[in-house]
Amino acid sequence: MPAALPAGAEPARTLKLVALGDSLTAGYRLPADAAFPAVLERELTKRGRAVAVANAGVSGDTATGGLDRVDWSVPDGTDGVILELGANDMLRGTDPAVTRKALDSIITRLKDRGIPVLLAGMRASANLGPDYVARFDAIYPDLARAHGLVLYPFFLAGVAGERGLNLDDGLHPNPKGVEGIVAGILPAVESFLGRLGKSER
């Protein structure tokens, strides 16, 4: 049985997060309970956090696709958004200026609604050439600075390129890989939740 609350204490309000992303968020070829939002919610719950993480990941989505659906993917009453988009832009060789503009617009639209954003960064593959890599990789730290966001620099840190942590396509994390992503991003998420708590009235 859960411990009784002290007399007069109210249970903590459950913070509502939305993970807005692509297949890396959606959980491509994984059971729903092995996808990033579900695993993150479980880990936060273990740490005593009252948080619900909704899965607004769409496989194949680009930053522009995320902008097109942000208004209905992030409902009113959302306390914060984990924004993970850009991998498909990079894989398609999309001009980084297009990706930057779309992500900037998503962040601005959410800020206008009073919804804070944690930005999860992506990095370009070296085979795209040094100019593309430099322009793409700068998107995330630049936007985080401009908007004062919590930044997790690379969503796939420690997982990208690790055969045992990815599906047979070499691109999407397997359940163990998702656990690795969650372990890596947890400090940034907890820092983000601290900001949300301070913003509550």
C-alpha positions as CSV (number, residue, x, y, z in Angstrom):
1,M,0.0,0.0,0.0
2,P,1.2,3.5,-0.7
3,A,2.3,5.5,2.3
4,A,-0.4,7.8,3.8
5,L,0.0,11.5,3.2
6,P,0.5,13.7,6.2
7,A,-2.6,15.3,7.5
8,G,-3.6,18.3,5.4
9,A,-1.1,17.4,2.6
10,E,-2.3,17.2,-1.0
11,P,-0.9,14.7,-3.4
12,A,1.5,16.1,-5.9
13,R,-0.1,17.1,-9.2
14,T,0.9,14.9,-12.1
15,L,2.9,16.9,-14.6
16,K,1.9,16.2,-18.1
17,L,4.7,15.9,-20.6
18,V,4.5,15.3,-24.4
19,A,7.4,13.7,-26.3
20,L,7.1,15.2,-29.7
21,G,9.3,13.4,-32.2
22,D,9.8,10.9,-34.9
23,S,10.4,7.1,-34.9
24,L,13.0,7.4,-32.2
25,T,10.2,8.7,-29.9
26,A,7.4,6.6,-31.4
27,G,9.2,3.3,-30.7
28,Y,9.7,2.0,-34.3
29,R,9.1,-1.8,-34.3
30,L,8.9,-1.9,-30.5
31,P,6.0,-2.7,-28.1
32,A,4.3,0.5,-26.8
33,D,5.7,-0.1,-23.3
34,A,9.3,-0.3,-24.7
35,A,9.1,3.1,-26.5
36,F,11.0,6.1,-25.1
37,P,8.0,7.9,-23.5
38,A,6.8,4.8,-21.6
39,V,10.3,3.9,-20.4
40,L,11.0,7.5,-19.4
41,E,7.8,7.7,-17.4
42,R,8.6,4.5,-15.6
43,E,12.1,5.7,-14.6
44,L,10.7,9.1,-13.4
45,T,8.1,7.3,-11.4
46,K,10.8,5.2,-9.7
47,R,12.4,8.4,-8.7
48,G,9.2,9.6,-7.0
49,R,8.2,12.0,-9.8
50,A,4.5,12.3,-10.6
51,V,4.8,12.6,-14.3
52,A,2.9,11.3,-17.3
53,V,4.7,11.2,-20.7
54,A,2.5,11.1,-23.8
55,N,3.9,9.6,-27.0
56,A,3.5,12.1,-29.8
57,G,6.1,10.4,-32.0
58,V,5.4,9.8,-35.7
59,S,7.7,7.5,-37.7
60,G,9.2,9.3,-40.7
61,D,8.4,12.8,-39.4
62,T,10.6,15.7,-40.2
63,A,10.9,19.0,-38.3
64,T,8.5,20.6,-40.8
65,G,6.1,17.7,-40.3
66,G,6.3,18.3,-36.5
67,L,5.5,21.9,-37.1
68,D,2.4,21.0,-39.2
69,R,1.0,19.0,-36.3
70,V,2.3,20.6,-33.2
71,D,-1.0,22.3,-32.3
72,W,-3.0,19.1,-32.2
73,S,-0.2,16.8,-31.0
74,V,0.4,19.0,-27.9
75,P,-3.0,19.5,-26.1
76,D,-3.9,22.3,-23.9
77,G,-2.9,21.5,-20.3
78,T,0.5,20.2,-21.3
79,D,3.1,21.2,-18.8
80,G,6.2,20.6,-21.0
81,V,7.4,19.2,-24.3
82,I,10.4,17.0,-25.0
83,L,11.2,18.0,-28.6
84,E,13.1,15.3,-30.6
85,L,13.0,16.0,-34.4
86,G,15.6,16.5,-37.1
87,A,17.0,13.0,-37.7
88,N,14.9,12.4,-40.8
89,D,15.8,15.9,-42.1
90,M,19.5,14.9,-41.8
91,L,19.0,11.4,-43.4
92,R,17.3,13.1,-46.4
93,G,20.0,15.8,-46.6
94,T,17.5,18.6,-46.0
95,D,19.0,22.1,-46.0
96,P,19.8,22.7,-42.3
97,A,18.2,26.2,-42.7
98,V,14.8,24.5,-43.3
99,T,15.2,22.3,-40.2
100,R,16.3,25.2,-38.1
101,K,13.4,27.4,-39.1
102,A,10.8,24.6,-38.5
103,L,12.2,23.8,-35.0
104,D,12.4,27.5,-34.1
105,S,8.8,27.9,-35.2
106,I,7.7,24.8,-33.0
107,I,9.5,26.2,-30.0
108,T,8.1,29.7,-30.5
109,R,4.5,28.4,-31.0
110,L,4.8,26.3,-27.8
111,K,6.3,29.3,-25.8
112,D,3.4,31.4,-27.0
113,R,1.1,28.9,-25.4
114,G,3.1,29.0,-22.2
115,I,4.5,25.5,-22.7
116,P,8.2,25.0,-21.9
117,V,10.5,22.9,-24.1
118,L,13.3,20.5,-23.5
119,L,15.3,20.3,-26.8
120,A,16.8,16.9,-27.7
121,G,19.6,17.4,-30.2
122,M,20.6,15.3,-33.2
123,R,23.9,15.1,-35.0
124,A,24.6,14.8,-38.7
125,S,26.4,11.8,-40.2
126,A,30.0,12.5,-41.1
127,N,29.4,11.2,-44.7
128,L,27.3,14.3,-45.4
129,G,30.5,16.4,-45.4
130,P,32.0,18.9,-43.0
131,D,30.0,21.9,-44.2
132,Y,26.6,20.1,-43.7
133,V,27.7,18.6,-40.4
134,A,28.8,22.0,-39.0
135,R,25.5,23.7,-40.1
136,F,23.2,20.9,-38.9
137,D,24.9,20.3,-35.6
138,A,24.8,24.0,-34.7
139,I,21.0,24.1,-34.9
140,Y,20.3,22.7,-31.4
141,P,22.8,24.6,-29.2
142,D,21.9,27.8,-31.1
143,L,18.2,27.4,-30.6
144,A,18.7,26.4,-26.9
145,R,20.7,29.5,-26.3
146,A,18.3,31.8,-28.2
147,H,15.2,30.5,-26.3
148,G,16.8,29.7,-22.9
149,L,16.0,26.0,-23.2
150,V,17.2,22.9,-21.4
151,L,19.3,21.1,-24.0
152,Y,20.2,17.4,-24.2
153,P,22.9,17.7,-26.9
154,F,22.5,14.3,-28.6
155,F,19.4,12.1,-28.2
156,L,21.3,8.9,-29.3
157,A,24.4,9.5,-27.2
158,G,26.0,6.2,-26.3
159,V,23.5,4.3,-28.5
160,A,24.2,5.4,-32.1
161,G,26.4,3.0,-33.9
162,E,26.3,0.4,-31.1
163,R,25.1,-2.9,-32.8
164,G,23.8,-4.4,-29.6
165,L,21.6,-1.4,-28.8
166,N,19.9,-1.1,-32.2
167,L,17.6,-3.0,-34.4
168,D,18.9,-4.8,-37.5
169,D,18.5,-1.6,-39.5
170,G,21.3,-0.1,-37.5
171,L,19.3,3.2,-37.1
172,H,16.5,2.5,-34.5
173,P,17.2,1.6,-30.9
174,N,16.0,-1.8,-29.6
175,P,14.6,-2.0,-26.1
176,K,18.0,-2.0,-24.5
177,G,19.0,1.0,-26.6
178,V,15.9,2.9,-25.4
179,E,16.9,2.2,-21.9
180,G,20.3,3.7,-22.7
181,I,18.7,6.8,-24.2
182,V,16.5,7.2,-21.1
183,A,19.5,6.7,-18.7
184,G,21.4,9.4,-20.6
185,I,18.6,12.0,-20.8
186,L,17.3,11.6,-17.3
187,P,19.5,14.3,-15.7
188,A,18.3,16.8,-18.3
189,V,14.7,15.8,-17.8
190,E,15.0,16.2,-14.1
191,S,16.5,19.6,-14.5
192,F,13.6,20.4,-16.9
193,L,11.0,19.2,-14.3
194,G,12.7,21.4,-11.7
195,R,12.0,24.4,-13.9
196,L,8.4,23.3,-14.4
197,G,7.9,23.0,-10.6
198,K,9.2,26.5,-10.1
199,S,6.8,27.9,-12.7
200,E,3.8,26.5,-11.0
201,R,1.6,28.9,-9.1
